[in-house]
Amino acid sequence: LPSAIAAYITFHACCAAPPSIALVLPRNDPFARVLDFHFSRIGHRVLCFHSTADCLSALPHENISLFVVDYAIEDADDLVRRIKCSPETSLLSVILLFPGGKDPERADTLRICGDEHLAHPFDVYTLLSITEEELKRRRLNGTIRQRVCFQFPTDENEIESAASLASELFTVSGLDQEKQVAINAAFREAVLNAAQHGN
């Protein structure tokens, strides 16, 4: 596989922490009931979805602070992109569950990252611990308004896709046109330099 790049883009502002947890898992997933029981018991409202469409439909109407998204769900990558690339929802925590045998640290195409990830098989208590830590971390975001992490291989098409995504993010960042042009150029140069040196 070609080398890959992880890029972080961060904007700052204030945000509050809503209380609900969304589970986006296949039907009959063995973790769903355990997670529902655990977080309901300590005072969180738990919402279960079995498709990305249902989750996206509920998103504007529900106060969700954290998502647990299984990549076994069709269009899971699109859901993560919709959450993380929108300034309104970018800081909502996302924990990704990858199928066994897939390396979460390597991306075959441009991929928007979650805040944490696990690969099957894993201990459910590990997932519970990571989820609780993410809920705590989100309360400490302070003035950060948006943060997007993405990975991509260093071939020409994926570099262009990454540059296009960065441009979209800068467009909605609140920066004026001159600063957008400057930061776009700096981002592209940094990525090309990293690819050239095998980073």
Secondary structure, 3 states (H helix, E strand, C coil): CCCEEEEEEEEECCCCCCCEEEEECCCCCHHHHHHHHHHHHCCCCEEEECCHHHHHHHHHHCCEEEEEEECCCCCHHHHHHHHHCCCCCCCCEEEEEECCCCCCCCCCCCEECCCEEEECCCCHHHHHHHHHHHHHHHCCCCCEEEEEEEEEECCHHHHHHHHHHHHHHHHCCCCCHHHHHHHHHHHHHHHHHHHHCCC
